[in-house]
Amino acid sequence: MQQFDLPFAFGEWFDQRFGDKPQRRGPSWKAALGIFLQRRGRTIVETGCQRHRDDWGAGCSTHIFGLMLRAHGRGQLYSVDNSRENLETALGVVQGDGTADLVKFYLGDSVHFLHTFREPIDLLYLDSWDYHRDDPDPSQHHQLKELVAAYKKLSPGAVVLLDDNDLVGGGKTKLAKSFLSAQGWLSILDCQQSAWIRG
């Protein structure tokens, strides 16, 4: 039987490392990050960094990305947030888990950051504006603006992962999903997070 290298065993590594901590985000994390590794991705951009040291209900994205890059020996994470306090928390997390050299933090507006970003993006994770069920429009429009700003920087094999998906009013992802679908992208998993690849 043919032996595959680590990217194809990613789900096993993910489960051994995190167990059931990722909760409802677990399947989409494994799908999106597994494809990122299989396609030899190197550059991850996240909007909205990890805000709490051990709040798995909010995703712990910065922690997951850093440990995945370290375990598989490749890549760089760029994380942008408009809160200095959030960035300081996320910095403490990556310093504590030994991945600080793999993460570059930026304080500022995510849309502006994405407009000025110059590298091809292999995995784009959008989770910067808090979703509110009574008024989802601001978070939906902001996520769409982020996606449009980053769109031309997405590499041919890029994965787009959208958080806060299956919620009242279309969640945070309603407009971004419509945009990707109109561009011919395919949703490979649609649950707490929505993962997309080019069609």
N, C-alpha and C positions, 0 to 999 in steps of 0.2 A: 504493500500500500504506500502511496506517495506521502511523504512527510511535508507538512506545511510549516512555515515559520510563524513567529509569535502573533502577527496580526490576525490570523485565522483562529487563534486560541484566545482572542481578546475577551470573549464573554466569560470564559473560565477564569481568567485573571481578574476581571472586574468583580465577579461573584466572590472569589476568594479574598479580595482586598476589601470590599465594602459590604458584603453580605446583603441584608435586606434594608440597610440604612437609606439608600436612595428612594425607597418607597415607590410611588407611582411613576417616578421619573426613570426608574431603573431600565425598563425596556428601551426607551428612546436614547438614553445615554449609551447603552451597549450597541444599538444599531448605528447611531451617528459616529461614535468614536471607532467602532469596528471598521466602517467604511473609510474613515479618515486614515486609519493605519494601513488598510489594504491598498489604498491608492497612494501610499507613501507621502501623505500630507506632512507639512512642516509648520505651517503658520495658522494659529488659532487666534481669533479676535472675539472677545466677549465684551458686551456693553452691559454695565451693571455688575460690579464685582461682588464677591461674597461679603455679606454684611455682618454675619454672626459666626463665631468660631465653630460651633457645632450644631447648627440649625439645619438638619437634613430636610425639614419640611419646606425650606426655601431653596434647596438645591445643592448648596456647597460646591458650586461650579468651579471656582478658582482652585480649590483643594483637589477636586477630581482631575481637572485638566493638568495641573502641575504634576501630580503623581503618575498620571498616564504617560506624560512626556518623559519623565524620569525613568519609568519602568521600561519603556520601549526605546530609549536612547536617541531621541530626536526632537527637534522642533522648538518653537518659542510661542509663548502666550502673551498677547497684548490685551490688557484689561483697562477699560476706561470707565470712570464714574465721576459724577459731579459733586460727590461728597468726600471731603478730606477724611472725615471720620471713618467712612466705609473703607476707603483705601488703606488707612492705617490698620484697620482690623484685618483686611485681606493680606496686607504685608506681614502682619504677625503670624497669620496662618501659614504662609509659604516659608517664612523663616523657620517656623517650628517643624515643618515636615521636610525641610531640606531641599526645597525646589525654588528658592528665591532667585537663583541664577537663571531660571527658565522663564521668568515672568517679568514683564515690563509694565509698570503702572502709569496711567496718565489721568490727571485731574482736569476735568472739563466736560463740555457738551459732547455727547456721543455722536450726534449727526455731523458736527464740524470735524471731529476726529476722523470719522469714516471718510468724509470728503477729502481730507488731506492725507489719508493713509496711502502709502506708495507701493506696498508689497502685494503680491498675489495672496489672496485669502483662501485657505484650504478648508477651514471650518469656521463658520460665522455663527455665533451664539448671541441671540438678542433677548435681553431681559433687563432693560434699564429703567423702565417707567412702571411704577406700581399700578396694577390693575385694581379698579374699584367697580364692583358689580352694579352699583347705582349709576355710574357714569363711566362706561368703558371707552368712550370715544377718545379721550386724550391719550390713553395708553396705546390704542389701536393706531391712531394717526402718527404717534411718535415712532412706533415700531416700523410702520411703513416708510417713514422718512429715513430711518436708519438703513433699511433694506435698499432703498433707492440710492442712497449715498454710497453704499458699499457694492452695489450690483456689478459695476464694470470691473471691480477688483477681484471678483470671485474667479478662482482658477477653474479650468475645464472640469476637474473632478471634485469640485467643492461640495461640501455638505452644509446646508443651512438648518439650524436648529432653533425653533421658536418656543419660548416658554410661556406658561400660563395659557394653555390652549383650550382645554375642554371645560370652559366656564360659561356662566350666564352671559348672554349677549354676544357670543362668539369669542369670549375671552380677549386676551391681548392680541391674538393672532389673526383676527378676522380679515383685515385689509391686506396684511402681508401674504397670507395664504392665497387670496384672490390674485394678487400681483404675480406670485410665483406660478400659479396655475396658468395665467394668461401668457406667461413667457415659455410655457411648455415644460415646466418642472413637474416632477412626480413626488407625491407624498409617500414615503416608505413606511411611515408609522405615525399615527395620529392619536395621541392620548393626552396625558398631562403636558407633554411637549410634542411639537409637530416637526418631524424630520423630513427634509426635502433634498432631492438630487435632480440633476438635469435629465430631461426625458430623451 
